[in-house]
Amino acid sequence: MPTFRKFAFPDGATADKLLQDLQPLDFAVPLGHLCAATDAEGNCIKTRPEFAVDILFHDTCPEELAAFVVWPTPCGVHCFSGWDEQYAADHKEFATPSK
């Protein structure tokens, strides 16, 4: 069954290395360093250190990537078309409360 997951890697090089083994029908969208803080006009003044990537897997998430899965509040910066509701349901089921 197809699976949509969001990832936070320590840096772009780590993401590139791990994502080179994706299957042909998997689709990754590198989002980069997301905005962590904005000024009064909405301009980004601070970015997050981790490198964000969204992946739509043709099947399940490979185990070697599971340690990098994150659960930001739905749906935020990016979502694959038609996957908003499924991500929200998965978030409700799998996300752990932020500390």
Secondary structure, DSSP 8 states (H G I E B T S, - for coil): --EEEEEEESSHHHHHHHHTT--TT-EEEEEES-EEEE-TTS-EEEE-SSEEEEEEESS---HHHHTTEE--SSSTT---TT-HHHHHHHHHHH-----
